[in-house]
């Protein structure tokens, strides 16, 4: 019997030491061959930076995040490819996926039965004599028993939270895709503006050649050639500014992709092609938008928290089963103890947690209403902006640009023939360039409005 007691004591001490020295599940580093914890997310030891961020801190050129994301410098980028890159590697999406995995871990932990406690102690040990041999030895187990369905209720809370986070991740994906679409439309706009000013420079260069030829022929004064050269310089300045703005737009697109510093040479596609695609308001159901569904799932989670708080009013029962050795080790008397303990809910009846859960449920209901207002109102405003931008682009393309093109053609012909001075031609050129820019701005507004509308599409 003495060997049994000493064995129990040794097991208990070994378990205690092992719990104190072994790493926890949260901080244990998996082997190198283990798969990543979540799609697009790498497991990082506490206190260190993610690889891409750590590399970027010592990489002034900003190429490390691009390499870390597995994306090479892009000569030409289509919208479909941009959306694919963003959805695959954007850190906001990866963070949302990691939060889902964390919720799964909480659900697993919430449903686990509590571990038993090993008990070993000396009782009635004398200060003199053979302390260990003459003391009473007690060894056994103590088990806490959750009753009233507390474990299932706790697991249901975390399952509801996981479902809420899944819809939240879908909302994040839609938001990222909408930002990429808007940035892509802005980048297309920047490239188109450069083309317009490129054509303006060519027209101005042709005007300079005509002005010089007329001056040499004696049909125009010297100041007319100088005026034409000044107009060319102005167009070249506008072209340089447009090129800088185009580069800025490409940088903003790289940020929307989640890869700041990505080298994008240019974006593919025609900005005007976006305005030809029809968008039917019936394709968008605000009641199924992930942001609203996530808010409704939040109500379910808070309701589950109320049920858990109500169940936690019932205290747990703790059962003890102990072996007891009485008297001297040479002539012991063996026995056992069986006991049960339960807390008396005299002062703490979990009333604070119940009140908190009910308040959270009321707040979740209001948050769902706010989400509904935001989703439905945002969709209406975006559809209205879409319609207005499309109409503005159509009227500019069909009514204004053809007439200004005819006027410019006639004015340039009269100027080349010597029938009109340069001062009559310059305003027509500027009106034509400004009208082209107005048309491109309407197309950009349409592209941005459509990006906003696509952000309300159900996943």
BAKEKE-542078 format. One record per residue (C-alpha): residue number from 1; residue in three letters; x, y, z. Coordinates in pm, whole numbers. Layout:
! BAKEKE-542078
+-----+------+--------+--------+--------+
| pos | code |   east |  north |     up |
+-----+------+--------+--------+--------+
| NUM |  Ala |      X |      Y |      Z |
...
+-----+------+--------+--------+--------+
This chain:
! BAKEKE-542078
+-----+------+--------+--------+--------+
| pos | code |   east |  north |     up |
+-----+------+--------+--------+--------+
|   1 |  Unk |      0 |      0 |      0 |
|   2 |  Unk |    287 |    233 |     73 |
|   3 |  Unk |    414 |    179 |   -285 |
|   4 |  Unk |     69 |    267 |   -422 |
|   5 |  Unk |     60 |    591 |   -226 |
|   6 |  Unk |    412 |    689 |   -329 |
|   7 |  Unk |    328 |    607 |   -692 |
|   8 |  Unk |     22 |    836 |   -683 |
|   9 |  Unk |    231 |   1113 |   -533 |
|  10 |  Unk |    497 |   1070 |   -802 |
|  11 |  Unk |    238 |   1079 |  -1080 |
|  12 |  Unk |     83 |   1394 |   -938 |
|  13 |  Unk |    422 |   1569 |   -909 |
|  14 |  Unk |    521 |   1469 |  -1263 |
|  15 |  Unk |    195 |   1604 |  -1400 |
|  16 |  Unk |    241 |   1932 |  -1216 |
|  17 |  Unk |    597 |   1974 |  -1341 |
|  18 |  Unk |    496 |   1885 |  -1698 |
|  19 |  Unk |    216 |   2143 |  -1701 |
|  20 |  Unk |    453 |   2409 |  -1575 |
|  21 |  Unk |    730 |   2346 |  -1830 |
|  22 |  Unk |    554 |   2239 |  -2150 |
|  23 |  Unk |    461 |   2509 |  -2398 |
|  24 |  Unk |     95 |   2595 |  -2433 |
|  25 |  Unk |   -108 |   2515 |  -2741 |
|  26 |  Unk |   -121 |   2885 |  -2830 |
|  27 |  Unk |    257 |   2936 |  -2835 |
|  28 |  Unk |    381 |   2598 |  -2958 |
|  29 |  Unk |    553 |   2638 |  -3296 |
|  30 |  Unk |    447 |   2370 |  -3547 |
|  31 |  Unk |    704 |   2172 |  -3745 |
|  32 |  Unk |    825 |   2311 |  -4073 |
|  33 |  Unk |    616 |   2065 |  -4272 |
|  34 |  Unk |    290 |   2167 |  -4105 |
|  35 |  Unk |     40 |   2355 |  -4325 |
|  36 |  Unk |    -36 |   2721 |  -4249 |
|  37 |  Unk |   -303 |   2791 |  -3992 |
|  38 |  Unk |   -524 |   2982 |  -4234 |
|  39 |  Unk |   -533 |   3054 |  -4603 |
|  40 |  Unk |   -306 |   3346 |  -4674 |
|  41 |  Unk |   -188 |   3371 |  -4313 |
|  42 |  Unk |    140 |   3250 |  -4167 |
|  43 |  Unk |    181 |   3155 |  -3803 |
|  44 |  Unk |    409 |   3405 |  -3632 |
|  45 |  Unk |    583 |   3358 |  -3298 |
|  46 |  Unk |    477 |   3609 |  -3031 |
|  47 |  Unk |    676 |   3932 |  -3032 |
|  48 |  Unk |    788 |   3909 |  -3395 |
|  49 |  Unk |    665 |   4070 |  -3715 |
|  50 |  Unk |    510 |   3882 |  -4006 |
|  51 |  Unk |    774 |   3804 |  -4272 |
|  52 |  Unk |    649 |   4059 |  -4524 |
|  53 |  Unk |    636 |   4340 |  -4266 |
|  54 |  Unk |    973 |   4247 |  -4118 |
|  55 |  Unk |   1134 |   4248 |  -4463 |
|  56 |  Unk |    969 |   4575 |  -4556 |
|  57 |  Unk |   1117 |   4739 |  -4246 |
|  58 |  Unk |   1468 |   4691 |  -4392 |
|  59 |  Unk |   1378 |   4717 |  -4761 |
|  60 |  Unk |   1358 |   5084 |  -4864 |
|  61 |  Unk |   1252 |   4991 |  -5218 |
|  62 |  Unk |    938 |   4820 |  -5090 |
|  63 |  Unk |    988 |   4504 |  -5299 |
|  64 |  Unk |    978 |   4255 |  -5011 |
|  65 |  Unk |    597 |   4258 |  -4966 |
|  66 |  Unk |    561 |   4197 |  -5339 |
|  67 |  Unk |    791 |   3896 |  -5326 |
|  68 |  Unk |    632 |   3770 |  -5005 |
|  69 |  Unk |    290 |   3777 |  -5169 |
|  70 |  Unk |    416 |   3567 |  -5459 |
|  71 |  Unk |    331 |   3836 |  -5716 |
|  72 |  Unk |    583 |   3948 |  -5974 |
|  73 |  Unk |    607 |   4291 |  -6128 |
|  74 |  Unk |    314 |   4325 |  -6368 |
|  75 |  Unk |    360 |   4466 |  -6717 |
|  76 |  Unk |    -13 |   4462 |  -6790 |
|  77 |  Unk |   -286 |   4406 |  -6531 |
|  78 |  Unk |   -644 |   4312 |  -6610 |
|  79 |  Unk |   -932 |   4371 |  -6373 |
|  80 |  Unk |   -994 |   3998 |  -6331 |
|  81 |  Unk |   -630 |   3939 |  -6242 |
|  82 |  Unk |   -631 |   4232 |  -5999 |
|  83 |  Unk |   -937 |   4092 |  -5819 |
|  84 |  Unk |   -775 |   3749 |  -5803 |
|  85 |  Unk |   -454 |   3888 |  -5654 |
|  86 |  Unk |   -640 |   4094 |  -5394 |
|  87 |  Unk |   -871 |   3812 |  -5287 |
|  88 |  Unk |   -583 |   3568 |  -5263 |
|  89 |  Unk |   -336 |   3770 |  -5060 |
|  90 |  Unk |   -492 |   4086 |  -4912 |
|  91 |  Unk |   -400 |   4103 |  -4541 |
|  92 |  Unk |   -750 |   4216 |  -4440 |
|  93 |  Unk |   -897 |   3898 |  -4589 |
|  94 |  Unk |   -627 |   3683 |  -4432 |
|  95 |  Unk |   -695 |   3845 |  -4093 |
|  96 |  Unk |  -1068 |   3772 |  -4129 |
|  97 |  Unk |   -989 |   3407 |  -4208 |
|  98 |  Unk |   -761 |   3386 |  -3903 |
|  99 |  Unk |  -1039 |   3523 |  -3681 |
| 100 |  Unk |  -1265 |   3242 |  -3802 |
| 101 |  Unk |  -1003 |   2986 |  -3704 |
| 102 |  Unk |   -970 |   3151 |  -3364 |
| 103 |  Unk |  -1347 |   3120 |  -3317 |
| 104 |  Unk |  -1327 |   2752 |  -3407 |
| 105 |  Unk |  -1063 |   2708 |  -3138 |
| 106 |  Unk |  -1282 |   2884 |  -2882 |
| 107 |  Unk |  -1575 |   2660 |  -2975 |
| 108 |  Unk |  -1358 |   2352 |  -2929 |
| 109 |  Unk |  -1229 |   2475 |  -2596 |
| 110 |  Unk |  -1574 |   2575 |  -2469 |
| 111 |  Unk |  -1709 |   2222 |  -2518 |
| 112 |  Unk |  -1428 |   2038 |  -2338 |
| 113 |  Unk |  -1501 |   1862 |  -2012 |
| 114 |  Unk |  -1289 |   1996 |  -1722 |
| 115 |  Unk |   -983 |   1794 |  -1624 |
| 116 |  Unk |   -983 |   1600 |  -1295 |
| 117 |  Unk |   -752 |   1712 |  -1016 |
| 118 |  Unk |   -504 |   1475 |   -855 |
| 119 |  Unk |   -491 |   1515 |   -477 |
| 120 |  Unk |   -205 |   1402 |   -249 |
| 121 |  Unk |   -137 |   1538 |     98 |
| 122 |  Unk |    -15 |   1453 |    447 |
| 123 |  Unk |   -250 |   1513 |    737 |
| 124 |  Unk |   -193 |   1513 |   1113 |
| 125 |  Unk |    183 |   1501 |   1059 |
| 126 |  Unk |    379 |   1534 |   1390 |
| 127 |  Unk |    672 |   1776 |   1421 |
| 128 |  Unk |    874 |   1516 |   1606 |
| 129 |  Unk |    943 |   1157 |   1533 |
| 130 |  Unk |    890 |    991 |   1200 |
| 131 |  Unk |    686 |   1258 |   1027 |
| 132 |  Unk |    624 |   1074 |    699 |
| 133 |  Unk |    559 |    735 |    857 |
| 134 |  Unk |    326 |    855 |   1132 |
| 135 |  Unk |    121 |   1108 |    928 |
| 136 |  Unk |   -209 |   1025 |    768 |
| 137 |  Unk |   -176 |   1004 |    389 |
| 138 |  Unk |   -459 |   1115 |    157 |
| 139 |  Unk |   -451 |   1058 |   -220 |
| 140 |  Unk |   -720 |   1058 |   -485 |
| 141 |  Unk |   -908 |   1253 |   -748 |
| 142 |  Unk |  -1143 |   1551 |   -757 |
| 143 |  Unk |  -1371 |   1607 |  -1054 |
| 144 |  Unk |  -1580 |   1916 |  -1130 |
| 145 |  Unk |  -1908 |   1835 |  -1305 |
| 146 |  Unk |  -2071 |   2115 |  -1509 |
| 147 |  Unk |  -2446 |   2060 |  -1498 |
| 148 |  Unk |  -2744 |   2221 |  -1664 |
| 149 |  Unk |  -2605 |   2208 |  -2019 |
| 150 |  Unk |  -2342 |   2471 |  -1958 |
| 151 |  Unk |  -2084 |   2318 |  -2193 |
| 152 |  Unk |  -2322 |   2289 |  -2486 |
| 153 |  Unk |  -2443 |   2645 |  -2426 |
| 154 |  Unk |  -2085 |   2777 |  -2420 |
| 155 |  Unk |  -2006 |   2590 |  -2739 |
| 156 |  Unk |  -2318 |   2733 |  -2905 |
| 157 |  Unk |  -2201 |   3088 |  -2823 |
| 158 |  Unk |  -1872 |   3031 |  -3002 |
| 159 |  Unk |  -2038 |   2851 |  -3294 |
| 160 |  Unk |  -2265 |   3152 |  -3342 |
| 161 |  Unk |  -1963 |   3380 |  -3329 |
| 162 |  Unk |  -1786 |   3167 |  -3590 |
| 163 |  Unk |  -2084 |   3197 |  -3824 |
| 164 |  Unk |  -2091 |   3572 |  -3766 |
| 165 |  Unk |  -1721 |   3597 |  -3851 |
| 166 |  Unk |  -1769 |   3393 |  -4168 |
| 167 |  Unk |  -2022 |   3647 |  -4295 |
| 168 |  Unk |  -1794 |   3927 |  -4178 |
| 169 |  Unk |  -1512 |   3776 |  -4385 |
| 170 |  Unk |  -1741 |   3773 |  -4690 |
| 171 |  Unk |  -1818 |   4140 |  -4627 |
| 172 |  Unk |  -1444 |   4213 |  -4607 |
| 173 |  Unk |  -1391 |   4036 |  -4939 |
| 174 |  Unk |  -1664 |   4242 |  -5103 |
| 175 |  Unk |  -1512 |   4561 |  -4962 |
| 176 |  Unk |  -1166 |   4473 |  -5089 |
| 177 |  Unk |  -1302 |   4388 |  -5433 |
| 178 |  Unk |  -1494 |   4717 |  -5444 |
| 179 |  Unk |  -1180 |   4914 |  -5354 |
| 180 |  Unk |   -983 |   4731 |  -5624 |
| 181 |  Unk |  -1252 |   4808 |  -5882 |
| 182 |  Unk |  -1253 |   5177 |  -5789 |
| 183 |  Unk |   -874 |   5199 |  -5799 |
| 184 |  Unk |   -867 |   5014 |  -6130 |
| 185 |  Unk |  -1119 |   5256 |  -6282 |
| 186 |  Unk |   -911 |   5548 |  -6154 |
| 187 |  Unk |   -596 |   5394 |  -6306 |
| 188 |  Unk |   -774 |   5348 |  -6641 |
| 189 |  Unk |   -886 |   5711 |  -6620 |
| 190 |  Unk |   -528 |   5825 |  -6563 |
| 191 |  Unk |   -405 |   5633 |  -6866 |
| 192 |  Unk |   -686 |   5772 |  -7083 |
| 193 |  Unk |   -613 |   6131 |  -6975 |
| 194 |  Unk |   -250 |   6083 |  -7079 |
| 195 |  Unk |   -369 |   5973 |  -7423 |
| 196 |  Unk |   -589 |   6283 |  -7456 |
| 197 |  Unk |   -303 |   6517 |  -7367 |
| 198 |  Unk |    -74 |   6318 |  -7597 |
| 199 |  Unk |   -313 |   6396 |  -7882 |
| 200 |  Unk |   -332 |   6758 |  -7767 |
| 201 |  Unk |     46 |   6780 |  -7790 |
| 202 |  Unk |     42 |   6639 |  -8143 |
| 203 |  Unk |   -221 |   6893 |  -8247 |
| 204 |  Unk |    -19 |   7173 |  -8088 |
| 205 |  Unk |    299 |   7053 |  -8262 |
| 206 |  Unk |    119 |   7058 |  -8594 |
| 207 |  Unk |     -1 |   7410 |  -8513 |
| 208 |  Unk |    356 |   7522 |  -8446 |
| 209 |  Unk |    467 |   7385 |  -8784 |
| 210 |  Unk |    182 |   7567 |  -8958 |
| 211 |  Unk |    253 |   7893 |  -8772 |
| 212 |  Unk |    621 |   7883 |  -8863 |
| 213 |  Unk |    544 |   7806 |  -9224 |
| 214 |  Unk |    294 |   8094 |  -9243 |
| 215 |  Unk |    544 |   8328 |  -9080 |
| 216 |  Unk |    814 |   8232 |  -9328 |
| 217 |  Unk |    568 |   8284 |  -9611 |
| 218 |  Unk |    477 |   8625 |  -9474 |
| 219 |  Unk |    117 |   8531 |  -9400 |
| 220 |  Unk |    145 |   8562 |  -9020 |
| 221 |  Unk |    323 |   8781 |  -8769 |
| 222 |  Unk |    609 |   8653 |  -8554 |
| 223 |  Unk |    400 |   8666 |  -8240 |
| 224 |  Unk |    163 |   8405 |  -8387 |
| 225 |  Unk |    444 |   8149 |  -8401 |
| 226 |  Unk |    537 |   8239 |  -8043 |
| 227 |  Unk |    175 |   8197 |  -7937 |
| 228 |  Unk |    166 |   7852 |  -8101 |
| 229 |  Unk |    486 |   7754 |  -7923 |
| 230 |  Unk |    342 |   7873 |  -7591 |
| 231 |  Unk |     34 |   7662 |  -7654 |
| 232 |  Unk |    258 |   7360 |  -7721 |
| 233 |  Unk |    445 |   7422 |  -7397 |
| 234 |  Unk |    116 |   7438 |  -7207 |
| 235 |  Unk |      4 |   7108 |  -7356 |
| 236 |  Unk |    336 |   6946 |  -7268 |
| 237 |  Unk |    301 |   7067 |  -6908 |
| 238 |  Unk |    -49 |   6920 |  -6893 |
| 239 |  Unk |     85 |   6594 |  -7035 |
| 240 |  Unk |    361 |   6574 |  -6773 |
| 241 |  Unk |    107 |   6636 |  -6496 |
| 242 |  Unk |   -123 |   6367 |  -6639 |
| 243 |  Unk |    165 |   6118 |  -6642 |
| 244 |  Unk |    245 |   6190 |  -6278 |
| 245 |  Unk |   -120 |   6146 |  -6185 |
| 246 |  Unk |   -128 |   5820 |  -6378 |
| 247 |  Unk |    167 |   5689 |  -6177 |
| 248 |  Unk |     -6 |   5797 |  -5856 |
| 249 |  Unk |   -318 |   5607 |  -5965 |
| 250 |  Unk |   -112 |   5292 |  -6024 |
| 251 |  Unk |     38 |   5326 |  -5677 |
| 252 |  Unk |   -310 |   5360 |  -5527 |
| 253 |  Unk |   -410 |   5044 |  -5715 |
| 254 |  Unk |   -116 |   4855 |  -5566 |
| 255 |  Unk |   -232 |   4964 |  -5219 |
| 256 |  Unk |   -585 |   4843 |  -5295 |
| 257 |  Unk |   -436 |   4508 |  -5398 |
| 258 |  Unk |   -268 |   4484 |  -5058 |
| 259 |  Unk |     81 |   4501 |  -5213 |
| 260 |  Unk |    219 |   4854 |  -5166 |
| 261 |  Unk |    511 |   4909 |  -5400 |
| 262 |  Unk |    398 |   4663 |  -5667 |
| 263 |  Unk |    537 |   4763 |  -6005 |
| 264 |  Unk |    237 |   4791 |  -6239 |
| 265 |  Unk |    335 |   4912 |  -6585 |
| 266 |  Unk |    -20 |   4981 |  -6703 |
| 267 |  Unk |   -373 |   4850 |  -6670 |
| 268 |  Unk |   -552 |   4674 |  -6953 |
| 269 |  Unk |   -901 |   4739 |  -7079 |
| 270 |  Unk |  -1095 |   5035 |  -7211 |
| 271 |  Unk |  -1258 |   5267 |  -6960 |
| 272 |  Unk |  -1553 |   5325 |  -7194 |
| 273 |  Unk |  -1628 |   4950 |  -7211 |
| 274 |  Unk |  -1742 |   4957 |  -6847 |
| 275 |  Unk |  -2027 |   5194 |  -6931 |
| 276 |  Unk |  -2167 |   4952 |  -7189 |
| 277 |  Unk |  -2237 |   4674 |  -6939 |
| 278 |  Unk |  -2588 |   4671 |  -6797 |
| 279 |  Unk |  -2641 |   4665 |  -6422 |
| 280 |  Unk |  -2980 |   4542 |  -6305 |
| 281 |  Unk |  -3090 |   4654 |  -5960 |
| 282 |  Unk |  -3273 |   4322 |  -5928 |
| 283 |  Unk |  -2937 |   4145 |  -5911 |
| 284 |  Unk |  -2870 |   4294 |  -5567 |
| 285 |  Unk |  -3058 |   4178 |  -5259 |
| 286 |  Unk |  -2972 |   4397 |  -4962 |
| 287 |  Unk |  -3122 |   4146 |  -4719 |
| 288 |  Unk |  -2856 |   3891 |  -4821 |
| 289 |  Unk |  -2557 |   4124 |  -4797 |
| 290 |  Unk |  -2286 |   3970 |  -4574 |
| 291 |  Unk |  -2264 |   4281 |  -4355 |
| 292 |  Unk |  -2634 |   4258 |  -4269 |
| 293 |  Unk |  -2629 |   3879 |  -4233 |
| 294 |  Unk |  -2327 |   3913 |  -4003 |
| 295 |  Unk |  -2518 |   4163 |  -3788 |
| 296 |  Unk |  -2813 |   3922 |  -3767 |
| 297 |  Unk |  -2574 |   3644 |  -3669 |
| 298 |  Unk |  -2451 |   3878 |  -3395 |
| 299 |  Unk |  -2806 |   3882 |  -3254 |
| 300 |  Unk |  -2805 |   3501 |  -3244 |
| 301 |  Unk |  -2470 |   3504 |  -3065 |
| 302 |  Unk |  -2595 |   3747 |  -2800 |
| 303 |  Unk |  -2908 |   3539 |  -2751 |
| 304 |  Unk |  -2687 |   3234 |  -2696 |
| 305 |  Unk |  -2487 |   3434 |  -2442 |
| 306 |  Unk |  -2809 |   3503 |  -2248 |
| 307 |  Unk |  -2885 |   3129 |  -2240 |
| 308 |  Unk |  -2531 |   3057 |  -2122 |
| 309 |  Unk |  -2552 |   3319 |  -1848 |
| 310 |  Unk |  -2884 |   3172 |  -1733 |
| 311 |  Unk |  -2737 |   2821 |  -1721 |
| 312 |  Unk |  -2434 |   2946 |  -1528 |
| 313 |  Unk |  -2669 |   3041 |  -1244 |
| 314 |  Unk |  -2665 |   2671 |  -1151 |
| 315 |  Unk |  -2335 |   2602 |   -975 |
| 316 |  Unk |  -2108 |   2313 |  -1067 |
| 317 |  Unk |  -2081 |   2004 |   -848 |
| 318 |  Unk |  -1739 |   1880 |   -744 |
| 319 |  Unk |  -1696 |   1510 |   -653 |
| 320 |  Unk |  -1401 |   1383 |   -448 |
| 321 |  Unk |  -1281 |   1022 |   -423 |
| 322 |  Unk |   -986 |    981 |   -187 |
| 323 |  Unk |   -780 |    699 |    -35 |
| 324 |  Unk |   -673 |    753 |    324 |
| 325 |  Unk |   -399 |    574 |    521 |
| 326 |  Unk |   -439 |    620 |    896 |
| 327 |  Unk |   -180 |    565 |   1166 |
| 328 |  Unk |    175 |    435 |   1163 |
| 329 |  Unk |    310 |    302 |    837 |
| 330 |  Unk |    402 |    -27 |   1002 |
| 331 |  Unk |     49 |    -85 |   1127 |
| 332 |  Unk |   -176 |    128 |    904 |
| 333 |  Unk |   -548 |    141 |    882 |
| 334 |  Unk |   -681 |    196 |    530 |
| 335 |  Unk |   -994 |    386 |    439 |
| 336 |  Unk |  -1151 |    607 |    178 |
| 337 |  Unk |  -1332 |    938 |    156 |
| 338 |  Unk |  -1616 |   1026 |    -78 |
| 339 |  Unk |  -1748 |   1378 |    -90 |
| 340 |  Unk |  -1934 |   1633 |   -294 |
| 341 |  Unk |  -1913 |   2013 |   -291 |
| 342 |  Unk |  -2140 |   2270 |   -448 |
| 343 |  Unk |  -2137 |   2649 |   -424 |
| 344 |  Unk |  -2435 |   2810 |   -253 |
| 345 |  Unk |  -2563 |   3091 |   -482 |
| 346 |  Unk |  -2624 |   3329 |   -197 |
| 347 |  Unk |  -2445 |   3644 |   -313 |
| 348 |  Unk |  -2334 |   3565 |   -667 |
| 349 |  Unk |  -2622 |   3437 |   -876 |
| 350 |  Unk |  -2456 |   3544 |  -1201 |
| 351 |  Unk |  -2701 |   3832 |  -1217 |
| 352 |  Unk |  -2438 |   4071 |  -1356 |
| 353 |  Unk |  -2349 |   3840 |  -1643 |
| 354 |  Unk |  -2718 |   3793 |  -1727 |
| 355 |  Unk |  -2771 |   4169 |  -1734 |
| 356 |  Unk |  -2462 |   4216 |  -1950 |
| 357 |  Unk |  -2579 |   3949 |  -2197 |
| 358 |  Unk |  -2924 |   4105 |  -2224 |
| 359 |  Unk |  -2769 |   4446 |  -2286 |
| 360 |  Unk |  -2547 |   4296 |  -2555 |
| 361 |  Unk |  -2853 |   4139 |  -2718 |
| 362 |  Unk |  -3033 |   4475 |  -2726 |
| 363 |  Unk |  -2723 |   4642 |  -2872 |
| 364 |  Unk |  -2690 |   4370 |  -3137 |
| 365 |  Unk |  -3049 |   4432 |  -3246 |
| 366 |  Unk |  -2981 |   4803 |  -3294 |
| 367 |  Unk |  -2656 |   4727 |  -3477 |
| 368 |  Unk |  -2849 |   4502 |  -3715 |
| 369 |  Unk |  -3096 |   4783 |  -3783 |
| 370 |  Unk |  -2807 |   5023 |  -3844 |
| 371 |  Unk |  -2647 |   4772 |  -4082 |
| 372 |  Unk |  -2976 |   4739 |  -4268 |
| 373 |  Unk |  -3001 |   5117 |  -4308 |
| 374 |  Unk |  -2642 |   5139 |  -4426 |
| 375 |  Unk |  -2670 |   4854 |  -4676 |
| 376 |  Unk |  -3007 |   4949 |  -4822 |
| 377 |  Unk |  -2929 |   5323 |  -4826 |
| 378 |  Unk |  -2583 |   5271 |  -4969 |
| 379 |  Unk |  -2717 |   5050 |  -5247 |
| 380 |  Unk |  -2981 |   5308 |  -5343 |
| 381 |  Unk |  -2726 |   5593 |  -5351 |
| 382 |  Unk |  -2474 |   5389 |  -5552 |
| 383 |  Unk |  -2738 |   5289 |  -5808 |
| 384 |  Unk |  -2843 |   5654 |  -5841 |
| 385 |  Unk |  -2480 |   5762 |  -5893 |
| 386 |  Unk |  -2440 |   5485 |  -6148 |
| 387 |  Unk |  -2741 |   5605 |  -6349 |
| 388 |  Unk |  -2633 |   5969 |  -6340 |
| 389 |  Unk |  -2274 |   5893 |  -6444 |
| 390 |  Unk |  -2389 |   5670 |  -6730 |
| 391 |  Unk |  -2625 |   5939 |  -6862 |
| 392 |  Unk |  -2356 |   6206 |  -6838 |
| 393 |  Unk |  -2108 |   5986 |  -7024 |
| 394 |  Unk |  -2363 |   5899 |  -7293 |
| 395 |  Unk |  -2464 |   6259 |  -7362 |
| 396 |  Unk |  -2103 |   6379 |  -7368 |
| 397 |  Unk |  -2006 |   6102 |  -7610 |
| 398 |  Unk |  -2308 |   6127 |  -7841 |
| 399 |  Unk |  -2388 |   6498 |  -7837 |
| 400 |  Unk |  -2088 |   6707 |  -7734 |
| 401 |  Unk |  -1775 |   6530 |  -7864 |
| 402 |  Unk |  -1888 |   6479 |  -8228 |
| 403 |  Unk |  -1987 |   6846 |  -8263 |
| 404 |  Unk |  -1662 |   6971 |  -8108 |
| 405 |  Unk |  -1463 |   6734 |  -8331 |
| 406 |  Unk |  -1631 |   6884 |  -8640 |
| 407 |  Unk |  -1570 |   7237 |  -8516 |
| 408 |  Unk |  -1203 |   7160 |  -8445 |
| 409 |  Unk |  -1153 |   6998 |  -8783 |
| 410 |  Unk |  -1303 |   7296 |  -8962 |
| 411 |  Unk |  -1105 |   7548 |  -8756 |
| 412 |  Unk |   -776 |   7365 |  -8817 |
| 413 |  Unk |   -851 |   7349 |  -9190 |
| 414 |  Unk |   -923 |   7724 |  -9206 |
| 415 |  Unk |   -607 |   7797 |  -9006 |
| 416 |  Unk |   -394 |   7576 |  -9233 |
| 417 |  Unk |   -539 |   7750 |  -9536 |
| 418 |  Unk |   -467 |   8091 |  -9388 |
| 419 |  Unk |   -834 |   8185 |  -9357 |
| 420 |  Unk |   -837 |   8210 |  -8976 |
| 421 |  Unk |   -592 |   8346 |  -8718 |
| 422 |  Unk |   -449 |   8128 |  -8440 |
| 423 |  Unk |   -645 |   8313 |  -8173 |
| 424 |  Unk |   -964 |   8163 |  -8318 |
| 425 |  Unk |   -825 |   7810 |  -8324 |
| 426 |  Unk |   -679 |   7792 |  -7972 |
| 427 |  Unk |  -1014 |   7814 |  -7783 |
| 428 |  Unk |  -1156 |   7539 |  -8004 |
| 429 |  Unk |   -860 |   7313 |  -7927 |
| 430 |  Unk |   -897 |   7374 |  -7555 |
| 431 |  Unk |  -1271 |   7313 |  -7565 |
| 432 |  Unk |  -1212 |   6982 |  -7741 |
| 433 |  Unk |   -952 |   6868 |  -7486 |
| 434 |  Unk |  -1171 |   6975 |  -7193 |
| 435 |  Unk |  -1470 |   6791 |  -7339 |
| 436 |  Unk |  -1264 |   6474 |  -7373 |
| 437 |  Unk |  -1158 |   6509 |  -7009 |
| 438 |  Unk |  -1520 |   6565 |  -6903 |
| 439 |  Unk |  -1617 |   6246 |  -7087 |
| 440 |  Unk |  -1339 |   6051 |  -6914 |
| 441 |  Unk |  -1440 |   6190 |  -6575 |
| 442 |  Unk |  -1795 |   6070 |  -6634 |
| 443 |  Unk |  -1660 |   5726 |  -6724 |
| 444 |  Unk |  -1446 |   5722 |  -6412 |
| 445 |  Unk |  -1744 |   5819 |  -6196 |
| 446 |  Unk |  -1943 |   5541 |  -6360 |
| 447 |  Unk |  -1664 |   5292 |  -6289 |
| 448 |  Unk |  -1639 |   5400 |  -5927 |
| 449 |  Unk |  -2018 |   5389 |  -5884 |
| 450 |  Unk |  -2030 |   5044 |  -6034 |
| 451 |  Unk |  -1753 |   4934 |  -5797 |
| 452 |  Unk |  -1966 |   5057 |  -5508 |
| 453 |  Unk |  -2269 |   4871 |  -5644 |
| 454 |  Unk |  -2065 |   4553 |  -5682 |
| 455 |  Unk |  -1974 |   4590 |  -5318 |
| 456 |  Unk |  -2339 |   4521 |  -5234 |
| 457 |  Unk |  -2356 |   4198 |  -5432 |
| 458 |  Unk |  -2424 |   3890 |  -5221 |
| 459 |  Unk |  -2142 |   3636 |  -5208 |
+-----+------+--------+--------+--------+
